[in-house]
Every structure is written in structure tokens, then in C-alpha cells.
């Protein structure tokens, strides 16, 4: 096997493929040191081959790699309970693509390794004290959180729940209307801003007083929801947490494609795409010199493969099996607009200019 060029992976937070523990059992130390940057294990394989797990992890650690991916929280608990002493590794729980309570995950139980949960689990009753580490990792792409959240604090969780409670208070809505409700909230309250953002050659949008580390901040859920600006990663992740929770119970996941983040949504038993970033950045009507719509843009809500414009080859940085179930055709715009009209007595779909973040616009 060809030796992996490790320096390349430092560019984007350990972008490398994961191998399965069952395929590494008995493989020589030299081969593992040359070719294994991370690996995945299910619970049964882990329990039956824990000595091999430890051997491979220690070889990886000697090469500077400290991340493993596991099937579920049972694996984390087993590793923690059977380690004689703390081990400097990060154990990523991979998403099972279900929506259900996660109260079985208790951070205080784990004291010998650091572990992360899928972002889509965070609203479902995880038991943690101050900070919970999150991931957008998949089997084939390790550490896929780019400039997004690496953690969620209890304070952030409470503030997200406050927003959900506010949206819930606006009335009773069906699932399509809930998706519209959240999209409208994000379109109304989010301006697309980075340290330097070029929007289709028109202008560059920068903060009046750029701060150190702003490139990391723009991808955070906290920036999008509480500071009201941000990039696609933060917008997609904010969409996930506002929909995927016990209140709204919408199966929403963040997915990636060619450096862009958006969402996979299950609606009425079928899968569609949702892109609130493109709704914001590609509105037919936007504020002068602001990357922000003046009114609700329905175009990128629940669309299908046929209208997928993000990449010609649809090369997803995501191995969610439900990707393959996305329909060719999306929900008809007439259906979305009908659902919107039924909400207009309670929801405003036009946005005041006062919501625009203070920025400097530099003409190209």
C-alpha cells in the first residue's frame, strides 16, 4: 500500500478515509504505521478484538494520529471502561441517521478518552455539564466539520431552545410549514458575511472591524443565530438544530458538496435538499450592497436531484445512505407557496432593512 502523505491532510482537518477494524486485525505494525490514519469499529468487533484495537491505536498515535470512529455510545463506554489509564484519542460516534432521544449518552461517565457526538444528536437530551464536543464525521470522511462547531455549550443549547420555543409559539404548523418557518427565520435574520466574501463579482462584504479568528467564527451556529451573520456551514448547522429536535421532529442533517454545506431533509417519507445559504445569497431581490434577501426566497426549499446545481458530478462529502433516496423532482413551488400563504396571517415574509449587519462593502 502506498504511504499516505500526511502533510496534505493538515490542510482540512484530517480529510482521509476510514478503514474498518475487522480489516486491520493481524496487519503488521509497519503497514498500519504507513497506511492507517483512522479507523472505524462496530460494537461487536470492538468487544471481540479490544487488544487489537489498542495495538492499532497506539501505532497511529506514534504517527501523530489520534482519532477513531465508532458505531455508537456503547463503543465509547466499552473503551472507557476497559482502558487501564487515560488515552489521548478522540472517539467520534458516527451518525445512525435516526431521530430519537439520546439521554443514554452521559458525558460524566467517560473520563479516559475524549468523545464527540453527531451534531444531529445535540438537541435530543444528551447529558453533559458545560460543553459537548460534536462532529460531522462520516465513515469515509473523518473530521468533516471544516470551520463549523467543534462543540456546543449548555448556554448555546439553552439559547437555541429559546429560539425554537419562540418559533413554536407562532402557531400550529404542519411539517412543510415548519420547514418554511425555520427557513424564513434564517433568511430574515442572517446576512452572508465573512472576512472576505466575493459575491459573483459584485462586491466584497467584510466586517467593519474584523477580529482575529473571524474565519473560524463565521461557520459557527452561535454566529448565525446570535450575531446574525455567517457562512454556509453555520447556516446549514443552524438549520439542522432548529429542525432536528423533539419540538419540530424533522429529520434534518448537514451535508457537504465541493466545499459547500447545505441540508438533507426527510419530508413526508421522502428525501429532499434544503439550502438556506443559497436562499440568502441568490435571492432575486436583495438589499443594496448586502448579501441578504428583502423577502422570503422559496427556490431552494425541498428540491430534488434534477434541480441540483451545487456540483455537476454530485460528489458528496457525506456517506449518508439516504442521499441515494433523494427524488429527481423536488416539492412543487406552487405547493410551497400555498403553504406559505396559509401562514401569512401569523408570519411576516418581508424583511426590514434594520436587520442588516453593519458591514463595509467594497466595490470590485
C-alpha positions as CSV (number, residue, x, y, z in Angstrom):
1,X,0.0,0.0,0.0
2,X,1.3,3.5,-0.8
3,X,2.4,5.6,2.1
4,X,-0.1,8.3,2.9
5,X,1.1,11.9,2.5
6,X,0.1,13.1,6.0
7,X,1.1,16.8,5.4
8,X,-1.7,17.1,2.9
9,X,-4.3,16.2,5.5
10,X,-3.3,19.1,7.7
11,X,-4.9,21.4,5.2
12,X,-8.5,20.5,6.1
13,X,-8.8,18.9,9.5
14,X,-7.9,15.2,8.8
15,X,-9.6,14.7,5.4
16,X,-8.9,11.0,5.0
17,X,-10.8,7.8,4.5
18,X,-11.5,5.5,7.5
19,X,-10.7,1.8,7.5
20,X,-12.6,-0.9,9.4
21,X,-11.1,-2.5,12.4
22,X,-12.0,-6.0,11.2
23,X,-9.8,-5.4,8.1
24,X,-6.8,-4.4,10.2
25,X,-6.7,-7.4,12.6
26,X,-3.4,-9.1,12.2
27,X,-2.0,-6.5,9.8
28,X,1.7,-5.7,10.5
29,X,2.7,-2.8,12.6
30,X,4.7,-1.3,9.7
31,X,1.8,-1.5,7.3
32,X,-0.5,0.2,9.9
33,X,2.0,2.9,10.6
34,X,2.2,3.6,6.8
35,X,-1.4,3.4,5.8
36,X,-3.8,3.9,8.7
37,X,-4.7,7.4,9.8
38,X,-8.0,6.5,11.5
39,X,-10.4,3.5,11.5
40,X,-14.0,2.6,12.3
41,X,-15.3,-0.1,14.5
42,X,-18.8,-1.5,15.3
43,X,-19.5,-2.6,18.8
44,X,-19.2,-6.4,18.3
45,X,-15.9,-6.2,16.5
46,X,-14.6,-3.9,19.2
47,X,-15.6,-6.2,22.1
48,X,-14.1,-9.3,20.4
49,X,-10.9,-7.6,19.4
50,X,-10.1,-5.0,22.0
51,X,-6.4,-5.9,22.2
52,X,-6.0,-5.3,18.5
53,X,-7.9,-2.0,18.9
54,X,-5.4,-0.8,21.5
55,X,-2.4,-2.0,19.4
56,X,-3.6,-0.1,16.3
57,X,-4.5,3.0,18.2
58,X,-1.0,3.2,19.8
59,X,0.7,2.7,16.4
60,X,-1.5,5.5,15.0
61,X,-0.7,7.7,18.0
62,X,3.0,7.2,17.3
63,X,2.5,8.6,13.8
64,X,0.6,11.6,15.1
65,X,-3.0,10.4,14.6
66,X,-5.4,10.4,17.5
67,X,-8.9,9.8,16.0
68,X,-11.1,6.7,15.8
69,X,-14.8,6.4,14.7
70,X,-17.3,4.1,16.3
71,X,-20.8,2.8,15.8
72,X,-22.5,4.2,18.9
73,X,-22.1,5.3,22.5
74,X,-21.8,1.7,23.6
75,X,-18.4,1.6,22.0
76,X,-17.3,4.8,23.8
77,X,-18.4,3.3,27.1
78,X,-16.7,0.0,26.5
79,X,-13.4,1.7,25.5
80,X,-13.6,3.9,28.6
81,X,-14.4,1.0,31.0
82,X,-11.7,-1.3,29.7
83,X,-8.8,1.2,29.5
84,X,-6.4,0.8,32.4
85,X,-5.5,4.5,32.1
86,X,-6.5,7.6,30.1
87,X,-5.6,7.5,26.3
88,X,-5.0,10.6,24.2
89,X,-7.5,9.9,21.5
90,X,-10.8,11.3,20.2
91,X,-13.6,8.8,19.7
92,X,-16.2,10.0,17.1
93,X,-19.6,8.5,17.3
94,X,-20.9,8.2,13.8
95,X,-24.5,9.3,12.9
96,X,-27.1,6.5,12.8
97,X,-29.4,8.8,10.8
98,X,-32.2,8.3,13.2
99,X,-34.2,10.9,15.2
100,X,-34.8,9.7,18.7
101,X,-33.9,10.6,22.4
102,X,-30.2,10.3,23.2
103,X,-30.4,10.5,27.0
104,X,-28.3,7.3,27.2
105,X,-25.3,9.4,26.3
106,X,-23.8,10.7,29.6
107,X,-20.6,12.7,29.3
108,X,-19.7,12.4,33.0
109,X,-19.4,8.6,32.6
110,X,-16.4,9.0,30.2
111,X,-13.1,10.0,31.8
112,X,-10.4,8.2,29.9
113,X,-11.0,9.4,26.3
114,X,-12.4,12.5,24.7
115,X,-15.5,11.7,22.6
116,X,-17.8,13.5,20.1
117,X,-21.4,13.1,19.1
118,X,-23.0,13.8,15.7
119,X,-24.4,17.4,15.6
120,X,-27.8,15.9,14.8
121,X,-27.9,14.4,18.3
122,X,-27.3,17.5,20.3
123,X,-31.0,18.6,20.8
124,X,-32.1,15.1,22.0
125,X,-31.3,15.0,25.7
126,X,-27.6,14.4,25.8
127,X,-26.5,14.6,29.5
128,X,-23.5,16.9,29.8
129,X,-22.3,19.6,32.1
130,X,-20.8,22.6,30.3
131,X,-19.6,21.6,26.9
132,X,-20.3,18.8,24.5
133,X,-18.0,18.0,21.6
134,X,-19.8,17.5,18.2
135,X,-18.8,16.1,14.8
136,X,-20.0,15.9,11.3
137,X,-17.8,12.9,10.6
138,X,-18.8,10.1,8.2
139,X,-17.4,6.6,7.6
140,X,-15.5,7.8,4.6
141,X,-14.6,11.3,5.6
142,X,-13.0,11.8,9.0
143,X,-13.2,15.1,11.0
144,X,-15.6,16.8,8.5
145,X,-16.5,19.9,10.4
146,X,-14.3,22.4,8.4
147,X,-15.0,25.8,10.0
148,X,-18.1,24.7,11.9
149,X,-18.8,23.9,15.5
150,X,-16.4,21.6,17.3
151,X,-18.5,21.9,20.5
152,X,-21.8,23.2,21.8
153,X,-22.1,24.7,25.3
154,X,-25.1,24.4,27.6
155,X,-25.6,28.2,27.3
156,X,-25.8,27.9,23.5
157,X,-28.1,24.9,23.8
158,X,-30.5,26.9,26.0
159,X,-30.5,29.8,23.6
160,X,-31.2,27.5,20.6
161,X,-34.1,26.1,22.6
162,X,-35.4,29.6,23.3
163,X,-35.5,30.3,19.5
164,X,-37.3,27.0,18.9
165,X,-39.8,27.9,21.7
166,X,-40.3,31.3,20.0
167,X,-40.9,29.7,16.6
168,X,-43.3,27.2,18.2
169,X,-45.3,30.0,19.8
170,X,-46.1,31.5,16.4
171,X,-48.8,28.8,15.8
172,X,-49.5,25.3,14.9
173,X,-47.9,24.2,11.6
174,X,-47.6,21.1,9.6
175,X,-44.1,19.7,8.6
176,X,-43.8,21.6,5.4
177,X,-44.8,24.8,7.1
178,X,-42.2,24.1,9.9
179,X,-39.5,23.8,7.3
180,X,-40.7,27.1,5.7
181,X,-40.9,28.7,9.2
182,X,-37.2,27.9,10.0
183,X,-36.0,28.8,6.5
184,X,-37.9,32.2,6.8
185,X,-36.4,32.8,10.2
186,X,-32.8,32.2,8.9
187,X,-33.4,34.2,5.7
188,X,-34.8,37.1,7.7
189,X,-32.1,37.2,10.4
190,X,-28.9,36.1,8.6
191,X,-26.6,38.1,6.3
192,X,-24.0,36.2,4.4
193,X,-20.7,37.7,5.7
194,X,-17.1,36.6,6.0
195,X,-13.8,38.3,6.5
196,X,-13.6,38.5,2.7
197,X,-16.6,37.3,0.6
198,X,-16.8,37.8,-3.1
199,X,-20.4,37.5,-4.3
200,X,-20.5,36.8,-8.0
201,X,-18.0,39.6,-8.8
202,X,-20.3,42.3,-7.4
203,X,-18.6,43.3,-4.2
204,X,-16.8,42.1,-1.2
205,X,-18.5,42.0,2.2
206,X,-16.3,42.5,5.2
207,X,-16.9,43.3,8.8
208,X,-16.4,46.9,9.8
209,X,-13.9,45.9,12.5
210,X,-12.6,42.4,11.6
211,X,-11.4,40.5,14.6
212,X,-8.7,37.8,14.8
213,X,-10.2,34.4,14.1
214,X,-13.2,35.7,12.2
215,X,-12.7,33.0,9.5
216,X,-13.5,30.4,12.2
217,X,-16.3,32.4,13.7
218,X,-18.4,32.7,10.5
219,X,-19.0,29.0,10.4
220,X,-20.5,28.7,13.9
221,X,-24.1,28.2,14.8
222,X,-23.7,30.8,17.5
223,X,-22.6,33.4,15.0
224,X,-25.5,32.7,12.7
225,X,-28.2,32.6,15.4
226,X,-26.9,35.2,17.9
227,X,-24.8,37.6,15.8
228,X,-27.0,37.2,12.7
229,X,-24.3,36.7,10.0
230,X,-22.2,33.8,8.8
231,X,-21.3,31.3,6.1
232,X,-22.9,28.1,4.7
233,X,-21.5,25.8,7.4
234,X,-23.1,27.8,10.2
235,X,-26.3,28.3,8.3
236,X,-26.7,24.6,7.4
237,X,-25.8,23.6,11.0
238,X,-28.3,26.2,12.4
239,X,-30.9,24.7,10.1
240,X,-30.1,21.2,11.5
241,X,-30.5,22.1,15.1
242,X,-33.7,24.2,14.6
243,X,-35.4,21.4,12.8
244,X,-33.9,18.2,14.3
245,X,-35.3,18.4,17.8
246,X,-38.1,17.0,19.9
247,X,-40.3,20.1,19.3
248,X,-40.3,20.0,15.5
249,X,-39.1,16.4,14.9
250,X,-37.9,17.0,11.4
251,X,-35.1,14.7,10.1
252,X,-32.5,17.3,9.0
253,X,-28.8,16.6,8.5
254,X,-26.0,18.8,7.4
255,X,-24.3,17.5,4.2
256,X,-21.3,18.8,2.1
257,X,-20.5,19.1,-1.5
258,X,-17.5,20.7,-3.1
259,X,-16.8,23.0,-0.2
260,X,-20.4,23.9,0.4
261,X,-22.7,22.9,3.2
262,X,-26.5,22.5,3.0
263,X,-29.1,20.1,4.3
264,X,-30.7,16.8,3.6
265,X,-34.4,16.7,4.8
266,X,-36.8,13.9,5.2
267,X,-40.3,15.2,4.4
268,X,-43.5,13.1,4.1
269,X,-41.4,9.9,4.0
270,X,-39.1,11.1,1.2
271,X,-35.8,12.9,1.0
272,X,-35.0,16.3,-0.5
273,X,-32.3,19.0,-0.3
274,X,-32.7,22.3,1.5
275,X,-30.2,25.2,1.1
276,X,-30.9,28.2,3.2
277,X,-27.5,29.7,2.3
278,X,-28.4,29.8,-1.4
279,X,-31.8,31.2,-0.5
280,X,-30.0,34.0,1.2
281,X,-27.2,34.6,-1.4
282,X,-29.2,34.0,-4.6
283,X,-32.4,35.9,-4.0
284,X,-33.9,37.7,-7.0
285,X,-34.5,40.6,-4.6
286,X,-31.8,41.6,-2.1
287,X,-30.8,44.7,-0.2
288,X,-28.5,47.1,-2.0
289,X,-24.9,46.0,-1.4
290,X,-25.9,43.4,1.1
291,X,-25.9,39.6,0.6
292,X,-29.3,39.3,2.1
293,X,-32.9,38.9,0.6
294,X,-35.6,41.6,1.2
295,X,-38.2,38.9,1.3
296,X,-38.6,35.1,1.6
297,X,-37.0,33.1,-1.2
298,X,-38.7,29.7,-1.7
299,X,-36.5,28.4,-4.5
300,X,-34.1,26.2,-2.6
301,X,-36.6,24.5,-0.3
302,X,-37.1,20.8,-0.7
303,X,-35.6,20.5,-4.2
304,X,-34.5,17.2,-5.9
305,X,-31.6,15.9,-7.9
306,X,-32.9,17.2,-11.2
307,X,-32.5,20.8,-10.0
308,X,-29.3,20.2,-8.0
309,X,-26.8,22.9,-9.0
310,X,-24.1,22.6,-6.5
311,X,-21.9,20.2,-8.5
312,X,-22.1,18.5,-11.8
313,X,-20.9,15.2,-10.5
314,X,-22.7,15.4,-7.2
315,X,-19.6,14.3,-5.3
316,X,-20.9,14.4,-1.8
317,X,-18.5,14.6,1.2
318,X,-21.1,12.5,3.0
319,X,-22.0,8.9,3.1
320,X,-25.5,9.2,4.4
321,X,-27.2,6.3,2.7
322,X,-30.4,8.4,2.4
323,X,-28.6,10.6,-0.2
324,X,-29.4,7.9,-2.8
325,X,-33.1,8.2,-1.9
326,X,-33.4,11.9,-2.9
327,X,-36.0,12.2,-5.5
328,X,-35.3,13.6,-9.0
329,X,-38.0,16.2,-8.6
330,X,-38.5,18.4,-5.6
331,X,-41.7,19.7,-4.0
332,X,-43.5,22.0,-6.5
333,X,-43.0,25.7,-5.9
334,X,-46.8,26.1,-6.0
335,X,-47.2,23.7,-3.0
336,X,-44.5,25.7,-1.0
337,X,-46.1,29.0,-1.9
338,X,-49.6,27.7,-0.9
339,X,-48.2,26.6,2.5
340,X,-46.6,30.0,2.9
341,X,-49.9,31.8,2.1
342,X,-51.6,29.8,4.8
343,X,-49.0,31.2,7.3
344,X,-49.1,34.8,6.3
345,X,-51.6,35.8,9.0
346,X,-49.1,34.9,11.6
347,X,-45.7,35.2,9.9
348,X,-44.0,38.1,8.1
349,X,-42.2,37.1,5.0
350,X,-40.8,40.6,4.2
351,X,-37.6,41.7,6.0
352,X,-36.8,45.1,7.5
353,X,-33.5,46.8,6.4
354,X,-32.7,47.3,10.1
355,X,-31.8,43.7,10.4
356,X,-28.7,44.1,8.1
357,X,-25.4,43.7,10.0
358,X,-23.1,46.8,9.9
359,X,-20.5,46.0,7.3
360,X,-18.2,47.7,4.9
361,X,-19.0,47.0,1.2
362,X,-16.0,47.4,-1.1
363,X,-16.9,47.6,-4.8
364,X,-14.8,45.5,-7.1
